[in-house]
Amino acid sequence: MNEDAVYGGRIGYFLTEQLSFEGSVLTGETEIEGTTSKADLIIPMGEAQYHFGKGVLRPFVALGAGSLMIDRESGTNKNNFISSLALD
């Protein structure tokens, strides 16, 4: 697949002062290298975050999971499980 931009949005909600949940969806279109075929990408994700300290800027740890859905023009579709772990 070629490198192309993806677009989307995120929304989050604090369950407690330290614990939050965030959901996101990214989407885009790309061409498959070596062909003239295109593929649509959809990437929904969910993430739990634990925030340390208080104030406007707080470090956090995040654990997430989602799916990478590839919808090809040829009709060959594919779903892949993805996960994330972050320390910010």
mmCIF file as gemmi writes it, N, C-alpha and C atoms, coordinates in Angstrom:
data_model
loop_
_atom_site.group_PDB
_atom_site.id
_atom_site.type_symbol
_atom_site.label_atom_id
_atom_site.label_alt_id
_atom_site.label_comp_id
_atom_site.label_asym_id
_atom_site.label_entity_id
_atom_site.label_seq_id
_atom_site.pdbx_PDB_ins_code
_atom_site.Cartn_x
_atom_site.Cartn_y
_atom_site.Cartn_z
_atom_site.occupancy
_atom_site.B_iso_or_equiv
_atom_site.pdbx_formal_charge
_atom_site.auth_seq_id
_atom_site.auth_asym_id
_atom_site.pdbx_PDB_model_num
ATOM 1 N N . MET Axp A 1 ? 0.837 -1.183 0 1 0 ? 1 A 1
ATOM 2 C CA . MET Axp A 1 ? 0 0 0 1 0 ? 1 A 1
ATOM 3 C C . MET Axp A 1 ? 0.879 1.242 0 1 0 ? 1 A 1
ATOM 4 N N . ASN Axp A 2 ? 0.405 2.262 -0.661 1 0 ? 2 A 1
ATOM 5 C CA . ASN Axp A 2 ? 1.11 3.537 -0.672 1 0 ? 2 A 1
ATOM 6 C C . ASN Axp A 2 ? 0.863 4.281 0.627 1 0 ? 2 A 1
ATOM 7 N N . GLU Axp A 3 ? 1.747 5.201 0.934 1 0 ? 3 A 1
ATOM 8 C CA . GLU Axp A 3 ? 1.559 6.051 2.11 1 0 ? 3 A 1
ATOM 9 C C . GLU Axp A 3 ? 0.618 7.186 1.744 1 0 ? 3 A 1
ATOM 10 N N . ASP Axp A 4 ? -0.487 7.294 2.446 1 0 ? 4 A 1
ATOM 11 C CA . ASP Axp A 4 ? -1.462 8.35 2.222 1 0 ? 4 A 1
ATOM 12 C C . ASP Axp A 4 ? -1.969 8.847 3.565 1 0 ? 4 A 1
ATOM 13 N N . ALA Axp A 5 ? -2.584 10.008 3.558 1 0 ? 5 A 1
ATOM 14 C CA . ALA Axp A 5 ? -3.113 10.596 4.794 1 0 ? 5 A 1
ATOM 15 C C . ALA Axp A 5 ? -4.379 9.873 5.244 1 0 ? 5 A 1
ATOM 16 N N . VAL Axp A 6 ? -4.59 9.835 6.55 1 0 ? 6 A 1
ATOM 17 C CA . VAL Axp A 6 ? -5.842 9.354 7.121 1 0 ? 6 A 1
ATOM 18 C C . VAL Axp A 6 ? -6.454 10.497 7.926 1 0 ? 6 A 1
ATOM 19 N N . TYR Axp A 7 ? -7.764 10.485 8.037 1 0 ? 7 A 1
ATOM 20 C CA . TYR Axp A 7 ? -8.483 11.535 8.739 1 0 ? 7 A 1
ATOM 21 C C . TYR Axp A 7 ? -9.43 10.895 9.734 1 0 ? 7 A 1
ATOM 22 N N . GLY Axp A 8 ? -9.757 11.625 10.784 1 0 ? 8 A 1
ATOM 23 C CA . GLY Axp A 8 ? -10.69 11.056 11.742 1 0 ? 8 A 1
ATOM 24 C C . GLY Axp A 8 ? -10.932 11.968 12.913 1 0 ? 8 A 1
ATOM 25 N N . GLY Axp A 9 ? -11.456 11.371 13.957 1 0 ? 9 A 1
ATOM 26 C CA . GLY Axp A 9 ? -11.762 12.127 15.16 1 0 ? 9 A 1
ATOM 27 C C . GLY Axp A 9 ? -11.61 11.27 16.399 1 0 ? 9 A 1
ATOM 28 N N . ARG Axp A 10 ? -11.493 11.95 17.539 1 0 ? 10 A 1
ATOM 29 C CA . ARG Axp A 10 ? -11.364 11.286 18.836 1 0 ? 10 A 1
ATOM 30 C C . ARG Axp A 10 ? -12.257 11.991 19.846 1 0 ? 10 A 1
ATOM 31 N N . ILE Axp A 11 ? -12.752 11.216 20.781 1 0 ? 11 A 1
ATOM 32 C CA . ILE Axp A 11 ? -13.523 11.794 21.867 1 0 ? 11 A 1
ATOM 33 C C . ILE Axp A 11 ? -13.184 11.007 23.133 1 0 ? 11 A 1
ATOM 34 N N . GLY Axp A 12 ? -13.095 11.709 24.247 1 0 ? 12 A 1
ATOM 35 C CA . GLY Axp A 12 ? -12.741 11.054 25.497 1 0 ? 12 A 1
ATOM 36 C C . GLY Axp A 12 ? -13.65 11.49 26.631 1 0 ? 12 A 1
ATOM 37 N N . TYR Axp A 13 ? -13.631 10.703 27.698 1 0 ? 13 A 1
ATOM 38 C CA . TYR Axp A 13 ? -14.455 10.986 28.867 1 0 ? 13 A 1
ATOM 39 C C . TYR Axp A 13 ? -13.717 10.534 30.113 1 0 ? 13 A 1
ATOM 40 N N . PHE Axp A 14 ? -13.619 11.406 31.124 1 0 ? 14 A 1
ATOM 41 C CA . PHE Axp A 14 ? -13.005 11.042 32.397 1 0 ? 14 A 1
ATOM 42 C C . PHE Axp A 14 ? -14.034 10.317 33.26 1 0 ? 14 A 1
ATOM 43 N N . LEU Axp A 15 ? -13.745 9.068 33.608 1 0 ? 15 A 1
ATOM 44 C CA . LEU Axp A 15 ? -14.609 8.292 34.496 1 0 ? 15 A 1
ATOM 45 C C . LEU Axp A 15 ? -14.358 8.698 35.95 1 0 ? 15 A 1
ATOM 46 N N . THR Axp A 16 ? -13.091 8.938 36.282 1 0 ? 16 A 1
ATOM 47 C CA . THR Axp A 16 ? -12.684 9.469 37.583 1 0 ? 16 A 1
ATOM 48 C C . THR Axp A 16 ? -11.618 10.527 37.307 1 0 ? 16 A 1
ATOM 49 N N . GLU Axp A 17 ? -11.039 11.119 38.343 1 0 ? 17 A 1
ATOM 50 C CA . GLU Axp A 17 ? -10.002 12.135 38.147 1 0 ? 17 A 1
ATOM 51 C C . GLU Axp A 17 ? -8.758 11.562 37.468 1 0 ? 17 A 1
ATOM 52 N N . GLN Axp A 18 ? -8.481 10.269 37.67 1 0 ? 18 A 1
ATOM 53 C CA . GLN Axp A 18 ? -7.298 9.65 37.08 1 0 ? 18 A 1
ATOM 54 C C . GLN Axp A 18 ? -7.599 8.75 35.876 1 0 ? 18 A 1
ATOM 55 N N . LEU Axp A 19 ? -8.778 8.193 35.781 1 0 ? 19 A 1
ATOM 56 C CA . LEU Axp A 19 ? -9.089 7.197 34.754 1 0 ? 19 A 1
ATOM 57 C C . LEU Axp A 19 ? -9.997 7.783 33.673 1 0 ? 19 A 1
ATOM 58 N N . SER Axp A 20 ? -9.568 7.614 32.413 1 0 ? 20 A 1
ATOM 59 C CA . SER Axp A 20 ? -10.388 8.109 31.306 1 0 ? 20 A 1
ATOM 60 C C . SER Axp A 20 ? -10.468 7.052 30.216 1 0 ? 20 A 1
ATOM 61 N N . PHE Axp A 21 ? -11.449 7.218 29.342 1 0 ? 21 A 1
ATOM 62 C CA . PHE Axp A 21 ? -11.624 6.343 28.194 1 0 ? 21 A 1
ATOM 63 C C . PHE Axp A 21 ? -11.689 7.22 26.952 1 0 ? 21 A 1
ATOM 64 N N . GLU Axp A 22 ? -11.074 6.76 25.867 1 0 ? 22 A 1
ATOM 65 C CA . GLU Axp A 22 ? -11.065 7.52 24.624 1 0 ? 22 A 1
ATOM 66 C C . GLU Axp A 22 ? -11.408 6.601 23.459 1 0 ? 22 A 1
ATOM 67 N N . GLY Axp A 23 ? -12.228 7.082 22.566 1 0 ? 23 A 1
ATOM 68 C CA . GLY Axp A 23 ? -12.563 6.345 21.355 1 0 ? 23 A 1
ATOM 69 C C . GLY Axp A 23 ? -12.161 7.162 20.138 1 0 ? 23 A 1
ATOM 70 N N . SER Axp A 24 ? -11.727 6.49 19.084 1 0 ? 24 A 1
ATOM 71 C CA . SER Axp A 24 ? -11.324 7.205 17.878 1 0 ? 24 A 1
ATOM 72 C C . SER Axp A 24 ? -11.662 6.388 16.64 1 0 ? 24 A 1
ATOM 73 N N . VAL Axp A 25 ? -11.82 7.082 15.532 1 0 ? 25 A 1
ATOM 74 C CA . VAL Axp A 25 ? -12.025 6.442 14.233 1 0 ? 25 A 1
ATOM 75 C C . VAL Axp A 25 ? -11.211 7.226 13.206 1 0 ? 25 A 1
ATOM 76 N N . LEU Axp A 26 ? -10.381 6.508 12.459 1 0 ? 26 A 1
ATOM 77 C CA . LEU Axp A 26 ? -9.608 7.085 11.362 1 0 ? 26 A 1
ATOM 78 C C . LEU Axp A 26 ? -10.069 6.437 10.067 1 0 ? 26 A 1
ATOM 79 N N . THR Axp A 27 ? -10.023 7.181 8.981 1 0 ? 27 A 1
ATOM 80 C CA . THR Axp A 27 ? -10.413 6.643 7.684 1 0 ? 27 A 1
ATOM 81 C C . THR Axp A 27 ? -9.552 7.269 6.591 1 0 ? 27 A 1
ATOM 82 N N . GLY Axp A 28 ? -9.4 6.56 5.509 1 0 ? 28 A 1
ATOM 83 C CA . GLY Axp A 28 ? -8.609 7.067 4.391 1 0 ? 28 A 1
ATOM 84 C C . GLY Axp A 28 ? -8.722 6.153 3.197 1 0 ? 28 A 1
ATOM 85 N N . GLU Axp A 29 ? -8.081 6.572 2.116 1 0 ? 29 A 1
ATOM 86 C CA . GLU Axp A 29 ? -8.077 5.778 0.891 1 0 ? 29 A 1
ATOM 87 C C . GLU Axp A 29 ? -6.646 5.728 0.376 1 0 ? 29 A 1
ATOM 88 N N . THR Axp A 30 ? -6.229 4.6 -0.135 1 0 ? 30 A 1
ATOM 89 C CA . THR Axp A 30 ? -4.879 4.45 -0.65 1 0 ? 30 A 1
ATOM 90 C C . THR Axp A 30 ? -4.882 3.557 -1.879 1 0 ? 30 A 1
ATOM 91 N N . GLU Axp A 31 ? -3.796 3.598 -2.627 1 0 ? 31 A 1
ATOM 92 C CA . GLU Axp A 31 ? -3.62 2.693 -3.762 1 0 ? 31 A 1
ATOM 93 C C . GLU Axp A 31 ? -2.712 1.545 -3.339 1 0 ? 31 A 1
ATOM 94 N N . ILE Axp A 32 ? -2.962 0.372 -3.886 1 0 ? 32 A 1
ATOM 95 C CA . ILE Axp A 32 ? -2.14 -0.792 -3.594 1 0 ? 32 A 1
ATOM 96 C C . ILE Axp A 32 ? -0.961 -0.776 -4.554 1 0 ? 32 A 1
ATOM 97 N N . GLU Axp A 33 ? 0.258 -0.805 -4.003 1 0 ? 33 A 1
ATOM 98 C CA . GLU Axp A 33 ? 1.476 -0.693 -4.811 1 0 ? 33 A 1
ATOM 99 C C . GLU Axp A 33 ? 1.515 -1.748 -5.917 1 0 ? 33 A 1
ATOM 100 N N . GLY Axp A 34 ? 1.955 -1.329 -7.091 1 0 ? 34 A 1
ATOM 101 C CA . GLY Axp A 34 ? 2.099 -2.246 -8.214 1 0 ? 34 A 1
ATOM 102 C C . GLY Axp A 34 ? 0.802 -2.537 -8.943 1 0 ? 34 A 1
ATOM 103 N N . THR Axp A 35 ? -0.296 -1.883 -8.527 1 0 ? 35 A 1
ATOM 104 C CA . THR Axp A 35 ? -1.591 -2.1 -9.19 1 0 ? 35 A 1
ATOM 105 C C . THR Axp A 35 ? -2.28 -0.754 -9.382 1 0 ? 35 A 1
ATOM 106 N N . THR Axp A 36 ? -3.425 -0.784 -10.004 1 0 ? 36 A 1
ATOM 107 C CA . THR Axp A 36 ? -4.251 0.424 -10.107 1 0 ? 36 A 1
ATOM 108 C C . THR Axp A 36 ? -5.431 0.332 -9.133 1 0 ? 36 A 1
ATOM 109 N N . SER Axp A 37 ? -5.438 -0.688 -8.28 1 0 ? 37 A 1
ATOM 110 C CA . SER Axp A 37 ? -6.533 -0.894 -7.325 1 0 ? 37 A 1
ATOM 111 C C . SER Axp A 37 ? -6.408 0.062 -6.14 1 0 ? 37 A 1
ATOM 112 N N . LYS Axp A 38 ? -7.567 0.434 -5.632 1 0 ? 38 A 1
ATOM 113 C CA . LYS Axp A 38 ? -7.62 1.287 -4.444 1 0 ? 38 A 1
ATOM 114 C C . LYS Axp A 38 ? -8.212 0.493 -3.287 1 0 ? 38 A 1
ATOM 115 N N . ALA Axp A 39 ? -7.936 0.974 -2.07 1 0 ? 39 A 1
ATOM 116 C CA . ALA Axp A 39 ? -8.485 0.338 -0.874 1 0 ? 39 A 1
ATOM 117 C C . ALA Axp A 39 ? -8.916 1.425 0.103 1 0 ? 39 A 1
ATOM 118 N N . ASP Axp A 40 ? -10.061 1.216 0.734 1 0 ? 40 A 1
ATOM 119 C CA . ASP Axp A 40 ? -10.529 2.106 1.8 1 0 ? 40 A 1
ATOM 120 C C . ASP Axp A 40 ? -10.08 1.531 3.132 1 0 ? 40 A 1
ATOM 121 N N . LEU Axp A 41 ? -9.6 2.404 4.028 1 0 ? 41 A 1
ATOM 122 C CA . LEU Axp A 41 ? -9.146 1.982 5.356 1 0 ? 41 A 1
ATOM 123 C C . LEU Axp A 41 ? -10.064 2.581 6.408 1 0 ? 41 A 1
ATOM 124 N N . ILE Axp A 42 ? -10.427 1.796 7.4 1 0 ? 42 A 1
ATOM 125 C CA . ILE Axp A 42 ? -11.184 2.269 8.559 1 0 ? 42 A 1
ATOM 126 C C . ILE Axp A 42 ? -10.502 1.692 9.791 1 0 ? 42 A 1
ATOM 127 N N . ILE Axp A 43 ? -10.174 2.573 10.758 1 0 ? 43 A 1
ATOM 128 C CA . ILE Axp A 43 ? -9.45 2.134 11.953 1 0 ? 43 A 1
ATOM 129 C C . ILE Axp A 43 ? -10.18 2.637 13.201 1 0 ? 43 A 1
ATOM 130 N N . PRO Axp A 44 ? -11.112 1.841 13.761 1 0 ? 44 A 1
ATOM 131 C CA . PRO Axp A 44 ? -11.736 2.209 15.034 1 0 ? 44 A 1
ATOM 132 C C . PRO Axp A 44 ? -10.868 1.711 16.197 1 0 ? 44 A 1
ATOM 133 N N . MET Axp A 45 ? -10.725 2.526 17.257 1 0 ? 45 A 1
ATOM 134 C CA . MET Axp A 45 ? -9.911 2.148 18.42 1 0 ? 45 A 1
ATOM 135 C C . MET Axp A 45 ? -10.573 2.618 19.703 1 0 ? 45 A 1
ATOM 136 N N . GLY Axp A 46 ? -10.324 1.898 20.78 1 0 ? 46 A 1
ATOM 137 C CA . GLY Axp A 46 ? -10.72 2.295 22.12 1 0 ? 46 A 1
ATOM 138 C C . GLY Axp A 46 ? -9.493 2.265 23.003 1 0 ? 46 A 1
ATOM 139 N N . GLU Axp A 47 ? -9.405 3.189 23.966 1 0 ? 47 A 1
ATOM 140 C CA . GLU Axp A 47 ? -8.205 3.278 24.793 1 0 ? 47 A 1
ATOM 141 C C . GLU Axp A 47 ? -8.569 3.701 26.206 1 0 ? 47 A 1
ATOM 142 N N . ALA Axp A 48 ? -8.03 2.995 27.2 1 0 ? 48 A 1
ATOM 143 C CA . ALA Axp A 48 ? -8.162 3.381 28.599 1 0 ? 48 A 1
ATOM 144 C C . ALA Axp A 48 ? -6.874 4.086 29.001 1 0 ? 48 A 1
ATOM 145 N N . GLN Axp A 49 ? -6.995 5.17 29.759 1 0 ? 49 A 1
ATOM 146 C CA . GLN Axp A 49 ? -5.831 5.947 30.181 1 0 ? 49 A 1
ATOM 147 C C . GLN Axp A 49 ? -5.867 6.176 31.681 1 0 ? 49 A 1
ATOM 148 N N . TYR Axp A 50 ? -4.687 6.035 32.313 1 0 ? 50 A 1
ATOM 149 C CA . TYR Axp A 50 ? -4.553 6.36 33.727 1 0 ? 50 A 1
ATOM 150 C C . TYR Axp A 50 ? -3.615 7.551 33.833 1 0 ? 50 A 1
ATOM 151 N N . HIS Axp A 51 ? -4.113 8.658 34.419 1 0 ? 51 A 1
ATOM 152 C CA . HIS Axp A 51 ? -3.372 9.919 34.508 1 0 ? 51 A 1
ATOM 153 C C . HIS Axp A 51 ? -2.769 10.073 35.902 1 0 ? 51 A 1
ATOM 154 N N . PHE Axp A 52 ? -1.526 10.545 35.938 1 0 ? 52 A 1
ATOM 155 C CA . PHE Axp A 52 ? -0.813 10.761 37.2 1 0 ? 52 A 1
ATOM 156 C C . PHE Axp A 52 ? -0.836 12.244 37.568 1 0 ? 52 A 1
ATOM 157 N N . GLY Axp A 53 ? -0.891 12.534 38.869 1 0 ? 53 A 1
ATOM 158 C CA . GLY Axp A 53 ? -0.808 13.918 39.332 1 0 ? 53 A 1
ATOM 159 C C . GLY Axp A 53 ? -2.075 14.705 39.091 1 0 ? 53 A 1
ATOM 160 N N . LYS Axp A 54 ? -1.945 16.024 39.243 1 0 ? 54 A 1
ATOM 161 C CA . LYS Axp A 54 ? -3.071 16.94 39.045 1 0 ? 54 A 1
ATOM 162 C C . LYS Axp A 54 ? -2.576 18.109 38.205 1 0 ? 54 A 1
ATOM 163 N N . GLY Axp A 55 ? -3.488 18.869 37.655 1 0 ? 55 A 1
ATOM 164 C CA . GLY Axp A 55 ? -3.106 20.03 36.864 1 0 ? 55 A 1
ATOM 165 C C . GLY Axp A 55 ? -3.472 19.863 35.402 1 0 ? 55 A 1
ATOM 166 N N . VAL Axp A 56 ? -3.068 20.848 34.617 1 0 ? 56 A 1
ATOM 167 C CA . VAL Axp A 56 ? -3.416 20.862 33.199 1 0 ? 56 A 1
ATOM 168 C C . VAL Axp A 56 ? -2.603 19.839 32.41 1 0 ? 56 A 1
ATOM 169 N N . LEU Axp A 57 ? -1.301 19.752 32.656 1 0 ? 57 A 1
ATOM 170 C CA . LEU Axp A 57 ? -0.437 18.791 31.972 1 0 ? 57 A 1
ATOM 171 C C . LEU Axp A 57 ? -0.116 17.637 32.914 1 0 ? 57 A 1
ATOM 172 N N . ARG Axp A 58 ? -0.58 16.439 32.565 1 0 ? 58 A 1
ATOM 173 C CA . ARG Axp A 58 ? -0.356 15.263 33.411 1 0 ? 58 A 1
ATOM 174 C C . ARG Axp A 58 ? 0.119 14.096 32.568 1 0 ? 58 A 1
ATOM 175 N N . PRO Axp A 59 ? 1.183 13.418 33.014 1 0 ? 59 A 1
ATOM 176 C CA . PRO Axp A 59 ? 1.602 12.212 32.295 1 0 ? 59 A 1
ATOM 177 C C . PRO Axp A 59 ? 0.554 11.106 32.471 1 0 ? 59 A 1
ATOM 178 N N . PHE Axp A 60 ? 0.523 10.16 31.513 1 0 ? 60 A 1
ATOM 179 C CA . PHE Axp A 60 ? -0.441 9.064 31.62 1 0 ? 60 A 1
ATOM 180 C C . PHE Axp A 60 ? 0.089 7.809 30.949 1 0 ? 60 A 1
ATOM 181 N N . VAL Axp A 61 ? -0.508 6.686 31.303 1 0 ? 61 A 1
ATOM 182 C CA . VAL Axp A 61 ? -0.26 5.399 30.641 1 0 ? 61 A 1
ATOM 183 C C . VAL Axp A 61 ? -1.554 5.043 29.924 1 0 ? 61 A 1
ATOM 184 N N . ALA Axp A 62 ? -1.42 4.441 28.752 1 0 ? 62 A 1
ATOM 185 C CA . ALA Axp A 62 ? -2.602 4.117 27.963 1 0 ? 62 A 1
ATOM 186 C C . ALA Axp A 62 ? -2.498 2.693 27.428 1 0 ? 62 A 1
ATOM 187 N N . LEU Axp A 63 ? -3.628 2.024 27.394 1 0 ? 63 A 1
ATOM 188 C CA . LEU Axp A 63 ? -3.726 0.681 26.831 1 0 ? 63 A 1
ATOM 189 C C . LEU Axp A 63 ? -4.958 0.672 25.926 1 0 ? 63 A 1
ATOM 190 N N . GLY Axp A 64 ? -4.754 0.267 24.655 1 0 ? 64 A 1
ATOM 191 C CA . GLY Axp A 64 ? -5.868 0.32 23.722 1 0 ? 64 A 1
ATOM 192 C C . GLY Axp A 64 ? -5.93 -0.876 22.796 1 0 ? 64 A 1
ATOM 193 N N . ALA Axp A 65 ? -7.055 -0.988 22.11 1 0 ? 65 A 1
ATOM 194 C CA . ALA Axp A 65 ? -7.251 -2.059 21.128 1 0 ? 65 A 1
ATOM 195 C C . ALA Axp A 65 ? -8.226 -1.561 20.07 1 0 ? 65 A 1
ATOM 196 N N . GLY Axp A 66 ? -8.126 -2.169 18.893 1 0 ? 66 A 1
ATOM 197 C CA . GLY Axp A 66 ? -9.016 -1.777 17.812 1 0 ? 66 A 1
ATOM 198 C C . GLY Axp A 66 ? -8.902 -2.724 16.642 1 0 ? 66 A 1
ATOM 199 N N . SER Axp A 67 ? -9.267 -2.213 15.474 1 0 ? 67 A 1
ATOM 200 C CA . SER Axp A 67 ? -9.278 -3.031 14.276 1 0 ? 67 A 1
ATOM 201 C C . SER Axp A 67 ? -8.801 -2.2 13.097 1 0 ? 67 A 1
ATOM 202 N N . LEU Axp A 68 ? -8.054 -2.824 12.201 1 0 ? 68 A 1
ATOM 203 C CA . LEU Axp A 68 ? -7.666 -2.205 10.935 1 0 ? 68 A 1
ATOM 204 C C . LEU Axp A 68 ? -8.469 -2.917 9.855 1 0 ? 68 A 1
ATOM 205 N N . MET Axp A 69 ? -9.458 -2.222 9.305 1 0 ? 69 A 1
ATOM 206 C CA . MET Axp A 69 ? -10.326 -2.816 8.291 1 0 ? 69 A 1
ATOM 207 C C . MET Axp A 69 ? -9.925 -2.292 6.917 1 0 ? 69 A 1
ATOM 208 N N . ILE Axp A 70 ? -9.611 -3.207 6.011 1 0 ? 70 A 1
ATOM 209 C CA . ILE Axp A 70 ? -9.198 -2.858 4.654 1 0 ? 70 A 1
ATOM 210 C C . ILE Axp A 70 ? -10.262 -3.374 3.685 1 0 ? 70 A 1
ATOM 211 N N . ASP Axp A 71 ? -10.873 -2.457 2.95 1 0 ? 71 A 1
ATOM 212 C CA . ASP Axp A 71 ? -11.916 -2.79 1.987 1 0 ? 71 A 1
ATOM 213 C C . ASP Axp A 71 ? -11.353 -2.511 0.597 1 0 ? 71 A 1
ATOM 214 N N . ARG Axp A 72 ? -10.986 -3.563 -0.11 1 0 ? 72 A 1
ATOM 215 C CA . ARG Axp A 72 ? -10.376 -3.418 -1.433 1 0 ? 72 A 1
ATOM 216 C C . ARG Axp A 72 ? -11.436 -3.393 -2.516 1 0 ? 72 A 1
ATOM 217 N N . GLU Axp A 73 ? -11.157 -2.667 -3.591 1 0 ? 73 A 1
ATOM 218 C CA . GLU Axp A 73 ? -12.086 -2.604 -4.732 1 0 ? 73 A 1
ATOM 219 C C . GLU Axp A 73 ? -12.34 -3.98 -5.332 1 0 ? 73 A 1
ATOM 220 N N . SER Axp A 74 ? -11.342 -4.844 -5.257 1 0 ? 74 A 1
ATOM 221 C CA . SER Axp A 74 ? -11.46 -6.185 -5.842 1 0 ? 74 A 1
ATOM 222 C C . SER Axp A 74 ? -12.439 -7.065 -5.069 1 0 ? 74 A 1
ATOM 223 N N . GLY Axp A 75 ? -12.901 -6.588 -3.905 1 0 ? 75 A 1
ATOM 224 C CA . GLY Axp A 75 ? -13.819 -7.378 -3.099 1 0 ? 75 A 1
ATOM 225 C C . GLY Axp A 75 ? -13.129 -8.193 -2.03 1 0 ? 75 A 1
ATOM 226 N N . THR Axp A 76 ? -11.787 -8.203 -2.025 1 0 ? 76 A 1
ATOM 227 C CA . THR Axp A 76 ? -11.032 -8.919 -0.998 1 0 ? 76 A 1
ATOM 228 C C . THR Axp A 76 ? -10.896 -8.007 0.21 1 0 ? 76 A 1
ATOM 229 N N . ASN Axp A 77 ? -11.614 -8.296 1.283 1 0 ? 77 A 1
ATOM 230 C CA . ASN Axp A 77 ? -11.588 -7.466 2.482 1 0 ? 77 A 1
ATOM 231 C C . ASN Axp A 77 ? -10.781 -8.152 3.573 1 0 ? 77 A 1
ATOM 232 N N . LYS Axp A 78 ? -10.246 -7.351 4.484 1 0 ? 78 A 1
ATOM 233 C CA . LYS Axp A 78 ? -9.402 -7.91 5.532 1 0 ? 78 A 1
ATOM 234 C C . LYS Axp A 78 ? -9.594 -7.116 6.824 1 0 ? 78 A 1
ATOM 235 N N . ASN Axp A 79 ? -9.667 -7.813 7.963 1 0 ? 79 A 1
ATOM 236 C CA . ASN Axp A 79 ? -9.709 -7.202 9.294 1 0 ? 79 A 1
ATOM 237 C C . ASN Axp A 79 ? -8.515 -7.675 10.085 1 0 ? 79 A 1
ATOM 238 N N . ASN Axp A 80 ? -7.817 -6.753 10.728 1 0 ? 80 A 1
ATOM 239 C CA . ASN Axp A 80 ? -6.674 -7.09 11.569 1 0 ? 80 A 1
ATOM 240 C C . ASN Axp A 80 ? -6.879 -6.488 12.953 1 0 ? 80 A 1
ATOM 241 N N . PHE Axp A 81 ? -6.583 -7.259 13.997 1 0 ? 81 A 1
ATOM 242 C CA . PHE Axp A 81 ? -6.619 -6.759 15.364 1 0 ? 81 A 1
ATOM 243 C C . PHE Axp A 81 ? -5.371 -5.916 15.595 1 0 ? 81 A 1
ATOM 244 N N . ILE Axp A 82 ? -5.534 -4.755 16.232 1 0 ? 82 A 1
ATOM 245 C CA . ILE Axp A 82 ? -4.373 -3.931 16.589 1 0 ? 82 A 1
ATOM 246 C C . ILE Axp A 82 ? -4.466 -3.552 18.058 1 0 ? 82 A 1
ATOM 247 N N . SER Axp A 83 ? -3.335 -3.325 18.687 1 0 ? 83 A 1
ATOM 248 C CA . SER Axp A 83 ? -3.308 -2.919 20.085 1 0 ? 83 A 1
ATOM 249 C C . SER Axp A 83 ? -2.262 -1.843 20.275 1 0 ? 83 A 1
ATOM 250 N N . SER Axp A 84 ? -2.366 -1.11 21.386 1 0 ? 84 A 1
ATOM 251 C CA . SER Axp A 84 ? -1.402 -0.053 21.67 1 0 ? 84 A 1
ATOM 252 C C . SER Axp A 84 ? -1.125 0.006 23.157 1 0 ? 84 A 1
ATOM 253 N N . LEU Axp A 85 ? 0.091 0.389 23.475 1 0 ? 85 A 1
ATOM 254 C CA . LEU Axp A 85 ? 0.528 0.631 24.849 1 0 ? 85 A 1
ATOM 255 C C . LEU Axp A 85 ? 1.388 1.879 24.804 1 0 ? 85 A 1
ATOM 256 N N . ALA Axp A 86 ? 1.068 2.883 25.616 1 0 ? 86 A 1
ATOM 257 C CA . ALA Axp A 86 ? 1.801 4.137 25.568 1 0 ? 86 A 1
ATOM 258 C C . ALA Axp A 86 ? 2.087 4.658 26.964 1 0 ? 86 A 1
ATOM 259 N N . LEU Axp A 87 ? 3.194 5.344 27.09 1 0 ? 87 A 1
ATOM 260 C CA . LEU Axp A 87 ? 3.562 6.045 28.312 1 0 ? 87 A 1
ATOM 261 C C . LEU Axp A 87 ? 3.904 7.47 27.895 1 0 ? 87 A 1
ATOM 262 N N . ASP Axp A 88 ? 3.024 8.407 28.188 1 0 ? 88 A 1
ATOM 263 C CA . ASP Axp A 88 ? 3.231 9.809 27.785 1 0 ? 88 A 1
ATOM 264 C C . ASP Axp A 88 ? 3.422 10.699 29.001 1 0 ? 88 A 1
